[in-house]
Amino acid sequence: MTLTTPRICNARHAGDYRLRLTFADGRTGVIDLEPELWGEVFEPLRDPGVFAALRIDEELATIVWPTGADLAPEFLYDACV
């Protein structure tokens, strides 16, 4: 686990519910978020068009979606393989 908040500097939709992420420290990886897309906040992301509409929020240092959903950058960093 990281001690400082990781910063995402690049995020791309990588098909289905996967994202390819690059962090400021050079770490890169792909994360499959399908198992995380449940509950009121995340179920709308099961729509492929909504899921693909992610963007990086510089202030939050993580990715966000137009629905208001976001994920902790620490979670994304630790889950990237």
RATA-V658322 format. One record per pair of residues at least 24 apart in sequence whose C-alpha atoms are under 8 Angstrom apart, sorted by the first residue. I is the first residue (numbers start at 0). J is the second residue. If there is no record, write none. Layout:
i=<I | I>
j=<J | J>
//
This chain:
i=<0 | 0 | 1 | 1 | 4 | 4 | 4 | 5 | 5 | 5 | 5 | 6 | 6 | 6 | 7 | 7 | 7 | 7 | 7 | 8 | 9 | 10 | 10 | 10 | 12 | 12 | 15 | 16 | 16 | 16 | 20 | 22 | 27 | 27 | 28 | 28 | 29 | 29 | 30 | 30 | 30 | 30 | 40 | 40 | 40 | 41>
j=<73 | 77 | 73 | 77 | 60 | 72 | 73 | 60 | 72 | 73 | 76 | 60 | 61 | 72 | 55 | 60 | 61 | 62 | 72 | 55 | 55 | 54 | 55 | 62 | 51 | 53 | 47 | 45 | 47 | 50 | 79 | 76 | 79 | 80 | 79 | 80 | 79 | 80 | 75 | 78 | 79 | 80 | 66 | 67 | 68 | 68>
//
